[in-house]
Every structure is written in structure tokens, then in C-alpha cells.
């Protein structure tokens, strides 16, 4: 661990993105979902998860990938190209993780 170099500029940029963009936007999105889909029943939870994975996840992932490419020094055009090519794979991965974590949380799959 002593030989690890930390890119403080990138850390600060990601911190600022989280504090000023991701955090507030996620709060607003999930607050709106709670208003549009009230309730805690199984069907309500499925609807909320579909909103999250169908609307929020692809948009958030695209923005995150674009920001990451920009922070790596790519031009905006290059960053948008890289993000558009990577967002589908990231969305599929996040969907799989979401499904498995919900299955573990609800007890349908034994968690270790």
C-alpha cells in the first residue's frame, strides 16, 4: 500500500460530482418515485425497481462514464463515444447485481 499513488485532482472531481450532482439528483429522483409510486407492497417494489433500473440507472451510468473519460483527459466527443459504448455493459451488470442483491435481501437466495 505504500507505493500507491493517489490522483487527488480526480478524487476531488469525483467528490464534487457526488456532492453537487449525483447526491442531489438521486435524492430528487427517488423522492419523485416515492410520490409517483406510493406503497410498500411487492408490486410497488417491483415498479420502483423498474423505474430505477429502466430510467435512472442508464442515465446515471452514462453520465458517470462520460465524467470518468473527461477526467482521464479525453475530449468531449471521445468521452461521449466511450460512454455510449460502455453504458450497455454497465447497465446489464448493475441490473444483475440489483436482482441478486434483492433476492438475497428477501431471502429467496441464501446469502453467506
C-alpha positions as CSV (number, residue, x, y, z in Angstrom):
1,X,0.0,0.0,0.0
2,X,3.0,2.3,0.4
3,X,3.6,2.5,-3.3
4,X,0.1,3.5,-4.3
5,X,-0.2,7.0,-5.8
6,X,-3.4,8.8,-5.4
7,X,-4.8,11.2,-8.1
8,X,-6.0,13.9,-5.7
9,X,-7.4,16.0,-8.6
10,X,-9.6,13.1,-9.8
11,X,-10.7,12.3,-6.2
12,X,-11.7,15.9,-5.7
13,X,-13.6,16.0,-9.0
14,X,-15.5,12.8,-8.2
15,X,-16.2,14.1,-4.7
16,X,-17.6,17.3,-6.2
17,X,-19.7,15.3,-8.7
18,X,-21.1,13.2,-5.8
19,X,-21.8,16.1,-3.5
20,X,-23.2,18.6,-6.0
21,X,-24.7,16.4,-8.8
22,X,-25.2,12.7,-8.0
23,X,-26.4,13.1,-4.5
24,X,-29.0,15.8,-5.0
25,X,-30.2,14.3,-8.3
26,X,-30.6,10.8,-6.8
27,X,-32.4,12.3,-3.8
28,X,-34.8,14.1,-6.2
29,X,-35.3,11.1,-8.4
30,X,-36.1,8.7,-5.6
31,X,-38.3,11.2,-3.8
32,X,-40.3,11.6,-7.1
33,X,-40.5,7.8,-7.4
34,X,-41.9,7.5,-3.9
35,X,-44.5,10.2,-4.7
36,X,-45.5,8.6,-8.0
37,X,-45.5,5.0,-6.7
38,X,-46.5,5.1,-3.0
39,X,-46.7,1.9,-1.0
40,X,-44.5,-0.9,0.1
41,X,-46.2,-3.9,-1.4
42,X,-44.5,-6.4,-3.6
43,X,-45.9,-4.9,-6.8
44,X,-45.0,-1.4,-5.7
45,X,-41.4,-2.5,-5.0
46,X,-41.2,-4.1,-8.5
47,X,-42.5,-0.9,-10.1
48,X,-39.9,1.2,-8.1
49,X,-37.1,-1.2,-9.1
50,X,-38.2,-1.0,-12.8
51,X,-38.1,2.8,-12.6
52,X,-34.7,2.7,-11.0
53,X,-33.2,0.2,-13.4
54,X,-35.1,1.3,-16.5
55,X,-34.8,5.1,-16.2
56,X,-32.3,6.1,-13.6
57,X,-29.5,3.5,-14.0
58,X,-28.8,4.0,-17.7
59,X,-28.8,7.8,-17.4
60,X,-26.6,7.8,-14.3
61,X,-24.2,5.2,-15.7
62,X,-23.9,7.3,-19.0
63,X,-23.1,10.4,-17.0
64,X,-20.6,8.6,-14.8
65,X,-18.8,7.0,-17.7
66,X,-18.7,10.4,-19.6
67,X,-17.3,12.1,-16.5
68,X,-14.7,9.4,-16.0
69,X,-13.5,9.7,-19.6
70,X,-13.3,13.5,-19.3
71,X,-11.3,13.2,-16.1
72,X,-8.9,10.8,-17.9
73,X,-8.2,13.6,-20.4
74,X,-10.5,12.6,-23.3
75,X,-12.2,15.2,-25.4
76,X,-16.0,15.6,-25.0
77,X,-16.6,13.8,-28.3
78,X,-14.3,10.9,-27.3
79,X,-15.9,10.8,-23.8
80,X,-19.4,10.6,-25.3
81,X,-18.3,7.8,-27.7
82,X,-16.6,5.8,-24.9
83,X,-19.6,6.2,-22.6
84,X,-22.1,5.3,-25.3
85,X,-20.2,2.1,-26.0
86,X,-19.8,1.2,-22.3
87,X,-23.2,2.1,-20.9
88,X,-25.0,-1.1,-22.0
89,X,-22.5,-3.4,-20.4
90,X,-22.5,-1.4,-17.2
91,X,-26.3,-1.3,-17.2
92,X,-26.5,-5.1,-17.6
93,X,-24.0,-5.6,-14.8
94,X,-25.9,-3.2,-12.5
95,X,-29.2,-4.9,-13.3
96,X,-27.8,-8.3,-12.4
97,X,-26.3,-7.0,-9.2
98,X,-29.6,-5.4,-8.3
99,X,-31.6,-8.6,-8.9
100,X,-29.2,-10.8,-6.9
101,X,-29.0,-8.3,-4.0
102,X,-32.8,-8.1,-3.9
103,X,-33.0,-11.9,-3.9
104,X,-30.5,-12.2,-1.1
105,X,-32.3,-9.4,0.9
106,X,-35.7,-11.0,0.5
107,X,-34.4,-14.5,1.4
108,X,-35.0,-16.1,-2.0
109,X,-31.3,-16.9,-2.3
110,X,-29.2,-17.9,0.7
111,X,-26.6,-15.2,1.4
112,X,-23.4,-16.1,3.1
